[in-house]
Amino acid sequence: MISLKKYLDSTSATPHAPAVEESLCPTDLPWEEDKGEILPLALAAYRSSLREMGNCSVEACPALGMGLKQSLATAAEKLTTEASAETVASVQTGIGEKLQNWGRQTAEHYRRKTAEVKDLLIVMAHTAQSVGERDQRCAGQICEVTTRLQTIASLEDLTEIRSSIEQSAADLKTSVDRMTAEGKQAIAQLKAEVCCYQTKLEEAEELASRDALTGLRNRAWVEGQLERRFARGTALSAAIVDIDDFKRVNDKYGHLVGDELLQKFSLELRTASRATDMIGRWGGDEFILVLNCGLAEAGPQIERLRSWVCQDYAVHTRAGTMKLKVEASIGLAERTPTDAIKDLLARADAAMYKHKARNRLPAIGSRR
């Protein structure tokens, strides 16, 4: 990536060429002839590498890889043959941050999974050990009863024989009853432990389905739910929500302020939505809503939501608390019988950009 940036920088400066005869003109230099051919090939190779990295991330960690795959695909689209050195540098920085965040989240995800499975195996091992000790103890008691019964043959007194048999039967029943009770207790304890760890696994899966910053559902989970709803053939509409001019917040106030704004915007988005609506963070400053209805019902709901979330947000900056006036562009599309998921989302995305084009004036402004 660094070599690509240096290469792009070199297109506006004279290369340090080796000593040649003065009769050679710049166009005679071999690297000048190849420069126009090498750049598209290098960018194409890098775009392909980014996409393959995204595919590998899904295979390495299905729960968290889909978001990284989409981010890398978006970055790859920015690396066109007209890309400037500044664009390449920006993409490089963004990819580095995304890979670091994904690595930390994936390591923590598998650490939790490993710890839970290890604890469950330890519980099962302890249970097996206790069952073995119980069976060994009961086997010893039964052996005592058997030995006592074997001595009956040498007894001559009928009363003594009867007493010995009754005592042996009572001891045998006690051993069997104890074995049964301890077995039930061990099984009940094992069931309780398994139920506890099943709950922990479900909590871990729930955590993996959430966006770490906003607490909304993440993109991978939303896409999975869309697949299920498409398979059932239920009526639905999808809305893509994008905060207008959000980049200016990060550039002017820093990413911490941008993160705080995303959190507060997400909270208002969730508050304004209905219980049946599915809400998720689609990526960056984009969000998605899935409504179980057609356009006739979804349209008024989206307008109500727009008026709710487009407001002043108080954020904490280095200069103190500041209010930012936030506007959002929303694109809404209804599923048709022939739609695939990508078709529905493409129409919603196009509608969002069409709305954004109508509001090209800066949307986010500061208010003391």
C-alpha positions as CSV (number, residue, x, y, z in Angstrom):
1,M,0.0,0.0,0.0
2,I,2.8,2.4,0.8
3,S,4.5,1.6,-2.5
4,L,1.3,2.5,-4.3
5,K,1.2,5.9,-2.5
6,K,4.8,6.6,-3.4
7,Y,4.1,5.5,-7.0
8,L,1.2,8.0,-7.2
9,D,3.3,10.7,-5.7
10,S,6.0,10.1,-8.3
11,T,3.5,10.8,-11.1
12,S,3.7,14.5,-10.3
13,A,7.5,14.7,-9.9
14,T,10.5,13.9,-12.1
15,P,11.9,10.4,-11.3
16,H,15.5,10.0,-10.1
17,A,16.8,8.3,-13.2
18,P,20.2,6.7,-13.6
19,A,22.9,8.5,-15.6
20,V,22.1,8.4,-19.3
21,E,23.3,10.3,-22.4
22,E,21.9,13.8,-22.7
23,S,20.5,12.9,-26.1
24,L,17.8,10.8,-24.6
25,C,14.5,12.6,-24.0
26,P,12.2,11.8,-21.1
27,T,9.8,9.7,-23.3
28,D,12.7,7.5,-24.1
29,L,13.0,6.3,-20.5
30,P,11.5,2.8,-20.1
31,W,9.7,3.5,-16.8
32,E,7.9,6.4,-18.4
33,E,6.5,4.1,-21.0
34,D,5.3,1.5,-18.4
35,K,3.9,4.0,-15.9
36,G,0.5,4.1,-17.4
37,E,0.3,0.3,-17.6
38,I,1.6,-0.6,-14.2
39,L,-0.7,1.6,-12.0
40,P,-4.0,0.0,-13.2
41,L,-2.6,-3.5,-12.7
42,A,-1.3,-2.7,-9.2
43,L,-4.6,-1.1,-8.1
44,A,-6.5,-4.1,-9.6
45,A,-4.3,-6.5,-7.7
46,Y,-4.7,-4.6,-4.5
47,R,-8.5,-4.5,-4.9
48,S,-8.5,-8.2,-5.4
49,S,-6.4,-8.7,-2.3
50,L,-8.8,-6.7,-0.2
51,R,-11.8,-8.7,-1.4
52,E,-9.9,-12.0,-0.7
53,M,-9.1,-10.7,2.8
54,G,-12.8,-10.1,3.3
55,N,-13.7,-13.6,2.2
56,C,-11.0,-15.1,4.6
57,S,-12.3,-13.0,7.5
58,V,-15.8,-14.5,7.1
59,E,-14.3,-18.1,7.0
60,A,-12.1,-17.3,10.1
61,C,-14.9,-15.8,12.2
62,P,-18.4,-16.0,10.6
63,A,-19.9,-14.0,13.5
64,L,-17.7,-11.0,12.9
65,G,-16.2,-11.4,9.5
66,M,-19.1,-10.1,7.4
67,G,-18.7,-6.5,8.6
68,L,-15.0,-6.5,7.8
69,K,-15.7,-8.0,4.4
70,Q,-18.1,-5.2,3.5
71,S,-15.7,-2.5,4.8
72,L,-12.8,-3.9,2.7
73,A,-15.1,-4.2,-0.4
74,T,-16.1,-0.5,0.1
75,A,-12.4,0.5,0.4
76,A,-11.6,-1.5,-2.8
77,E,-14.2,0.4,-4.8
78,K,-12.4,3.7,-3.9
79,L,-9.2,2.5,-5.5
80,T,-9.9,3.3,-9.1
81,T,-7.3,4.2,-11.7
82,E,-8.1,7.9,-11.1
83,A,-7.3,7.5,-7.3
84,S,-5.0,10.2,-6.0
85,A,-2.2,9.7,-3.5
86,E,-4.4,11.3,-0.8
87,T,-7.2,8.7,-1.5
88,V,-4.7,5.8,-1.3
89,A,-3.3,7.1,2.0
90,S,-6.8,7.6,3.4
91,V,-7.8,4.1,2.4
92,Q,-4.6,2.7,3.9
93,T,-5.3,4.3,7.2
94,G,-8.9,3.2,7.3
95,I,-8.0,-0.4,6.4
96,G,-5.3,-0.5,9.2
97,E,-7.8,0.6,11.8
98,K,-10.5,-1.8,10.6
99,L,-8.1,-4.8,10.7
100,Q,-6.9,-3.9,14.2
101,N,-10.4,-3.5,15.5
102,W,-11.5,-6.8,13.8
103,G,-8.5,-8.6,15.2
104,R,-9.2,-7.5,18.8
105,Q,-12.9,-8.3,18.5
106,T,-12.3,-11.7,17.0
107,A,-9.7,-12.6,19.6
108,E,-12.1,-11.6,22.4
109,H,-15.0,-13.5,20.8
110,Y,-13.0,-16.8,20.6
111,R,-11.5,-16.2,24.0
112,R,-15.0,-16.2,25.5
113,K,-16.0,-19.2,23.5
114,T,-12.9,-21.2,24.5
115,A,-13.4,-20.3,28.2
116,E,-17.1,-21.4,28.2
117,V,-16.4,-24.7,26.4
118,K,-13.4,-25.4,28.8
119,D,-15.6,-24.7,31.9
120,L,-18.3,-27.0,30.5
121,L,-15.8,-29.8,29.9
122,I,-14.5,-29.4,33.4
123,V,-18.0,-29.7,34.9
124,M,-18.6,-32.9,32.9
125,A,-15.3,-34.4,34.0
126,H,-16.1,-33.7,37.6
127,T,-19.5,-35.2,37.2
128,A,-18.1,-38.3,35.6
129,Q,-15.5,-38.6,38.5
130,S,-18.3,-38.3,41.1
131,V,-20.3,-41.0,39.4
132,G,-17.3,-43.3,39.3
133,E,-16.7,-42.7,43.0
134,R,-20.3,-43.3,43.8
135,D,-20.4,-46.6,41.8
136,Q,-17.2,-47.7,43.5
137,R,-18.6,-47.1,47.0
138,C,-21.9,-48.9,46.2
139,A,-20.0,-51.8,44.7
140,G,-18.1,-52.2,47.9
141,Q,-21.3,-52.2,49.9
142,I,-22.8,-54.9,47.6
143,C,-19.7,-57.0,47.9
144,E,-20.1,-56.9,51.7
145,V,-23.8,-58.1,51.4
146,T,-22.6,-60.9,49.0
147,T,-20.0,-62.0,51.4
148,R,-22.5,-62.1,54.3
149,L,-24.9,-64.1,52.2
150,Q,-22.2,-66.6,51.3
151,T,-21.7,-67.4,55.1
152,I,-25.4,-68.4,55.4
153,A,-24.5,-71.9,54.1
154,S,-22.5,-72.6,57.2
155,L,-25.2,-71.5,59.6
156,E,-27.3,-74.2,61.3
157,D,-29.7,-72.0,63.3
158,L,-32.8,-71.1,61.2
159,T,-33.4,-68.0,63.2
160,E,-29.9,-66.8,62.6
161,I,-30.2,-67.6,58.9
162,R,-33.4,-65.6,58.7
163,S,-31.9,-62.6,60.6
164,S,-28.8,-62.7,58.3
165,I,-30.9,-62.7,55.2
166,E,-33.2,-59.8,56.4
167,Q,-30.1,-57.7,57.3
168,S,-28.5,-58.4,54.0
169,A,-31.6,-57.5,52.1
170,A,-32.0,-54.3,54.1
171,D,-28.4,-53.4,53.4
172,L,-28.8,-54.2,49.7
173,K,-31.9,-52.0,49.5
174,T,-30.1,-49.2,51.3
175,S,-27.2,-49.4,48.8
176,V,-29.6,-49.4,45.8
177,D,-31.6,-46.5,47.2
178,R,-28.5,-44.5,47.8
179,M,-27.2,-45.2,44.3
180,T,-30.5,-44.1,42.8
181,A,-30.6,-40.9,44.9
182,E,-27.0,-40.0,44.2
183,G,-27.6,-40.7,40.5
184,K,-30.6,-38.4,40.4
185,Q,-28.6,-35.7,42.2
186,A,-25.7,-36.0,39.8
187,I,-28.0,-35.8,36.8
188,A,-29.8,-32.8,38.2
189,Q,-26.5,-31.0,38.9
190,L,-25.2,-31.8,35.4
191,K,-28.5,-30.5,33.9
192,A,-28.2,-27.3,35.9
193,E,-24.5,-26.8,34.8
194,V,-25.3,-27.4,31.2
195,C,-28.3,-25.0,31.3
196,C,-26.0,-22.4,32.9
197,Y,-23.4,-22.7,30.1
198,Q,-26.1,-22.8,27.4
199,T,-27.3,-19.5,28.7
200,K,-23.7,-18.1,28.6
201,L,-23.4,-19.3,25.0
202,E,-26.6,-17.6,24.0
203,E,-25.4,-14.4,25.7
204,A,-22.2,-14.6,23.7
205,E,-24.1,-15.1,20.4
206,E,-26.3,-12.2,21.3
207,L,-23.2,-10.0,22.0
208,A,-21.7,-11.1,18.7
209,S,-24.8,-9.9,16.8
210,R,-24.6,-6.4,18.2
211,D,-22.6,-3.4,16.9
212,A,-20.0,-2.6,19.5
213,L,-20.4,1.2,19.3
214,T,-24.1,1.7,19.1
215,G,-25.6,-1.5,20.6
216,L,-27.8,-1.9,17.5
217,R,-27.8,-5.1,15.5
218,N,-24.8,-5.5,13.2
219,R,-24.9,-5.9,9.5
220,A,-24.2,-9.7,9.5
221,W,-27.2,-10.3,11.8
222,V,-29.6,-8.1,9.8
223,E,-28.6,-9.8,6.5
224,G,-29.3,-13.2,8.2
225,Q,-32.8,-12.0,9.3
226,L,-33.5,-10.7,5.8
227,E,-32.7,-14.1,4.3
228,R,-35.1,-15.7,6.7
229,R,-37.9,-13.2,5.9
230,F,-37.3,-13.5,2.2
231,A,-37.5,-17.3,2.5
232,R,-40.9,-16.9,4.2
233,G,-42.1,-14.5,1.5
234,T,-43.4,-11.9,4.0
235,A,-44.2,-8.4,2.9
236,L,-41.5,-5.9,4.0
237,S,-39.9,-2.6,3.2
238,A,-36.3,-1.5,3.8
239,A,-34.9,2.0,4.6
240,I,-31.3,3.1,4.5
241,V,-30.6,6.1,6.8
242,D,-27.5,8.2,6.3
243,I,-26.4,11.1,8.5
244,D,-25.8,14.1,6.2
245,D,-22.3,15.6,6.1
246,F,-21.1,13.3,9.0
247,K,-17.5,13.4,7.8
248,R,-17.3,17.1,8.8
249,V,-17.9,16.1,12.4
250,N,-14.9,13.7,12.5
251,D,-12.7,16.2,10.6
252,K,-13.6,19.2,12.7
253,Y,-14.2,17.8,16.2
254,G,-12.5,14.3,16.1
255,H,-13.6,10.7,16.0
256,L,-14.6,10.6,19.7
257,V,-17.2,13.3,19.1
258,G,-18.3,11.5,16.0
259,D,-18.7,8.3,18.0
260,E,-20.7,10.1,20.6
261,L,-23.0,11.5,17.9
262,L,-23.5,8.0,16.4
263,Q,-24.4,6.6,19.8
264,K,-27.0,9.4,20.5
265,F,-28.4,9.2,17.0
266,S,-28.8,5.4,17.3
267,L,-30.7,5.8,20.6
268,E,-33.1,8.3,19.0
269,L,-33.5,6.0,16.0
270,R,-34.4,3.1,18.3
271,T,-36.8,5.3,20.3
272,A,-38.6,6.4,17.2
273,S,-39.0,2.9,15.8
274,R,-41.8,0.5,16.5
275,A,-41.2,-2.8,18.4
276,T,-41.8,-4.8,15.2
277,D,-39.2,-2.8,13.2
278,M,-35.7,-4.3,12.8
279,I,-32.9,-1.7,13.2
280,G,-29.2,-2.2,12.6
281,R,-26.0,-0.3,11.9
282,W,-25.2,-0.8,8.2
283,G,-21.7,0.6,8.4
284,G,-20.0,4.0,9.2
285,D,-22.8,6.6,9.5
286,E,-25.4,4.4,7.7
287,F,-28.2,2.5,9.4
288,I,-30.9,0.2,8.1
289,L,-34.5,-0.3,9.1
290,V,-36.6,-3.3,8.0
291,L,-40.4,-2.8,8.4
292,N,-43.0,-5.6,8.1
293,C,-45.3,-3.7,5.8
294,G,-45.6,-2.1,2.4
295,L,-44.9,1.4,1.3
296,A,-48.4,2.7,2.2
297,E,-47.7,2.0,5.9
298,A,-43.9,2.4,5.8
299,G,-43.9,5.9,4.3
300,P,-45.7,7.7,7.1
301,Q,-43.6,5.8,9.7
302,I,-40.3,6.9,8.0
303,E,-41.4,10.5,7.9
304,R,-42.3,10.4,11.5
305,L,-38.9,8.9,12.3
306,R,-37.1,11.5,10.2
307,S,-38.7,14.4,12.1
308,W,-37.8,12.7,15.3
309,V,-34.1,11.9,14.7
310,C,-33.3,15.2,12.8
311,Q,-32.7,17.5,15.7
312,D,-30.0,19.2,17.8
313,Y,-27.6,16.8,19.5
314,A,-25.5,17.8,22.5
315,V,-21.9,16.5,22.2
316,H,-18.8,17.0,24.4
317,T,-15.9,18.6,22.6
318,R,-12.6,20.0,23.8
319,A,-14.2,23.5,23.9
320,G,-17.1,22.2,26.0
321,T,-20.6,21.0,25.3
322,M,-21.8,21.9,21.9
323,K,-25.1,21.3,20.0
324,L,-24.9,20.0,16.5
325,K,-27.9,20.3,14.1
326,V,-28.2,16.9,12.4
327,E,-30.1,16.1,9.2
328,A,-30.4,12.7,7.6
329,S,-31.1,11.3,4.2
330,I,-33.4,8.2,4.1
331,G,-34.1,6.0,1.2
332,L,-37.1,3.7,1.3
333,A,-38.0,0.7,-0.9
334,E,-40.6,-2.0,-0.9
335,R,-39.9,-5.7,-1.7
336,T,-41.4,-7.0,-4.9
337,P,-42.1,-10.7,-5.5
338,T,-39.1,-11.0,-7.9
339,D,-36.6,-9.2,-5.6
340,A,-33.4,-10.7,-4.3
341,I,-32.1,-9.1,-1.1
342,K,-29.5,-7.1,-3.1
343,D,-32.2,-5.7,-5.4
344,L,-34.2,-4.3,-2.5
345,L,-31.2,-2.8,-0.8
346,A,-29.9,-1.3,-4.0
347,R,-33.2,0.5,-4.6
348,A,-33.2,1.8,-1.0
349,D,-29.6,2.9,-1.3
350,A,-30.4,4.7,-4.6
351,A,-33.4,6.4,-3.0
352,M,-31.2,7.6,-0.1
353,Y,-28.6,9.1,-2.4
354,K,-31.3,10.7,-4.5
355,H,-32.6,12.4,-1.3
356,K,-29.1,13.4,-0.3
357,A,-28.5,15.0,-3.7
358,R,-31.5,17.3,-3.1
359,N,-30.0,18.4,0.2
360,R,-26.5,19.2,-0.9
361,L,-26.1,22.2,1.5
362,P,-24.1,21.4,4.6
363,A,-26.4,19.6,7.0
364,I,-24.5,19.5,10.3
365,G,-23.8,22.9,12.0
366,S,-22.7,23.8,15.5
367,R,-24.8,25.7,18.0
368,R,-23.5,26.9,21.3
